[in-house]
Amino acid sequence: MLVLLPPSETKSDGGADAPLDLAELSMPQLTETREILIQSLVTLAADGEASQLALGLGPTQADEIERNAKLWVSPTRPALERYTGVLFDALDAKSFTRAQKSKALSRLAMGSALFGAVRAGDLIPAYRLSGGSKLPGLSTLRALWKPELSRAITAEADGLVVDLRSGTYQQLGPIPEAVIATVLTEKPDGTRTVVSHFNKHHKGLLARALTVSRAEPHDVRGVARVAAKAGLRVEVASDRELIILTG
């Protein structure tokens, strides 16, 4: 099983590991596209105004441009520690036991506009590139990553994929056979609406449940059993969709 998480706009600073080595990342078939995108970001960082425009940054986010300028030389840290935010707070990797961390390294991966996808233990630098960005002189990220990203993720999983990425990142490398999760709020009158505020939080809780579980789900019903055992309210909507209910 491979649980595929979305990346985060926010990322932790620094790191204690050596600078980026693309040859050491998982899914080596993505190396060529990774190198093209990294070099494009490094070059773009020399022009602050162009970087702001391409990356959707404000005037107070110059530090994000500086991060991109140093992509080849800045220290790295495991992707599981690099990404931050609501989903990763709910995942709470810092609380993992040694055995749970070992499972995280084998079961978790993160989608990425820059790297396509990385394993939880892959050493990466801090960077800024969103799934909807368009870099000068290059095709869209969707065009650059398809179809090689889909093939790479499927080969890496060698079994069930639980795809918790947002729509933008799913489009970079679609996995048609993956199980997805939809978070809905159920109101007192029984009506249901799509959740926005708590969406990432509950997907983080699901990711944690799947990471620490001794079970090895092979289909959506297996995923539902793990989620329910962890205290989540879930329903199986189809062979590919799990609904998580809040409220």
Beta strands, then each sheet from edge to edge (+ up, - down):
strand 1: 2-5
strand 2: 77-78
strand 3: 108-112
strand 4: 116-119
strand 5: 123-124
strand 6: 161-163
strand 7: 179-186
strand 8: 192-194
strand 9: 233-236
strand 10: 241-246
sheet 1: 4+ 3- 1- 6- 7- 8+
sheet 2: 4+ 3- 1- 6- 7- 10- 9+
sheet 3: 2+ 5-
end
